[in-house]
């Protein structure tokens, strides 16, 4: 296993995690951007290639339409993630909430899976409390990306990507 995908080890703690959450149904297997599934999830290997038939099959499996993070939902997600980090004493170094995904760079004293789960849960809770998510289902796709940041250079690059590599930040987050 490569160092960038080791799980939490108190003797070898990453500087931060870059966590990406995808809104349900917005990036399916077979997508032209490529994808990763449970059988093709080895660090450093290529993504699955575009496959229109698989994408169509995946869309046919969906019980609900893709989730769009509207302005109100994005504002709620932003608040929920900030609150989560504040309550848990995690350093939120960068956050960008887009219409179909969320990128964050977080320093935390626990495993990345726990960070990802907390961010998803509290972003969903905040959307419900704000009245912009009333479904019993999660607005998120299963899993989510967890990248381990080991060096200052990687940290600088991750923060830059989250804040500036996604196009302009929506005006509500300036």
N, C-alpha and C positions, 0 to 999 in steps of 0.2 A: 504494500500500500504506500502511496506517495505521501509525503509530509502534508500536502495541502488538503488531504482528506482523512487524516487521523481524527478520531473523535477525542473528546475532552480528556486530557491527561494532566493532572496537577503539576507534573514535572516538565511538561512541554506545552505551555499555554500560548495560543495564538494571540497576536495583538488585537484582533477583531475578527468579526464574521461579516461577510456580505451576504445578506439574506434577500432572496427574491421570491415574491409571492405572485402568482398568476391568478387573475380572475377566471372563474369557471368557464371552460369552453372557448377561451380566446387563443389557445395555441395547442392544436391537436396533433397527435402523431400523424405524419404524412404531410405536415405543413411545409411550404416551400422554404421556410427558415431553418428546417431541420428540427429534430426533437430527440429526446432521450427517454427511453422506456426502461423498465426494470431489468430487461435482459441486455441492454446496451447502455450501461451506466458506469463505465470504467473511466476514471480520470485520465484525461489526455487523449482519449480516443475520439474519432469523429462522431458527430451527431448522425442520426438516421437521416437518409436523404429524403427529398420531396417524393411523395407517393400519393397522387390524387385519389386513387381507389381506397387506400387506407384512411386518408383524411375523411372521405365520404362515409366510410364505414364507421369511423369514430363519431362523426357528427350524428349518424343514425342511432347510435347508442345513447345519445344525450336525452335525458328526460325533461330537461328545461333548456330554454335558450341560453346563449352565452351571456355572461354578466358584464355589463358596462359600468364602470365606476364613474358615475355622474359627478358633477361638481360637489353636490351635497354629500355624496358617498365618499369622495376623495377627502373632503374636509373632515368627515367623521373618522376615516381611516388615519389620517394625519394626527388628529387629536388622540385617538386610541393608542397609536404606537408611541407617541411622545409620553403619554401618561404611563404606559407600561414601563418604559425605560426609566422614567423618574421614580416610580414606586419601587422598582426592583433595583434601583441604583446602578443601572446599566448606562454607559455613555453612548448616546445616539450621536454619531459623528456625521452622518449624512442620511437624508431621507428624501425620496422623490416618489410621489404617488401619481401615477398616470391613469389613463382611462381603462387600461387592461392589465396593469401590473404595478407592483410596488418594489422599489429597491431601497435597501437600508444598509448602513454600515454601523455595526453595534459592537461595543466592547462589553463583554459579560463574563461573569465568573461561574459559568455553568456550560453544559454541552449545547452545541448549536441547535440540536433538535428541540431542546427545551425553549430556546430563544424563538425559533421559528413558530413553534406551537403557541407560545404566549402572544406573539405579535398577531398571528391569525385570529386567535380567540378574542383578544381584546379589541382588535379592529372590527370584528364582526359585532361584538357587544356594543361598541360605540355607534356603529351604523344602526343597530336595532333601537338603541336609546334615542337616537336622533330621528327616528321614524323613517329612515330611508332604506331599511332592509327588514322585511316582515316574513320572509320565508324561514321555515325550520331548517332548510338546507344551508350548507355553508356557501358563501359566495366565492370560495377559493377552489382552485384545482387541488387534487391530491398532492401531497408532498410540497415541493418548492426547492429552490436551489439554495445550497449552503456552501459558500466558499470561505476557505480559511485564509486569513491574512497573517503572514509571518514576519514581513519586513516593513520598514518605514516606506520604502519605495512602493511596495504593493498597496500599502495603506493610502498613500498619496494618490496612486492611480485609481483605486477603488472609489475614493471620495470624489475625485474629479469625474469619473465615469457616472456616478450616481447623480451628481449635481449638474453636470454640463454635457454628458454624453448622450442624453435622452432628448435633446432639443431644449428649447427654452422651458424653464419652469412655468407652470400655470400661474397666472397673476395672483391667485388667492394664496399662494405659498411664498410670496416675496416678503 
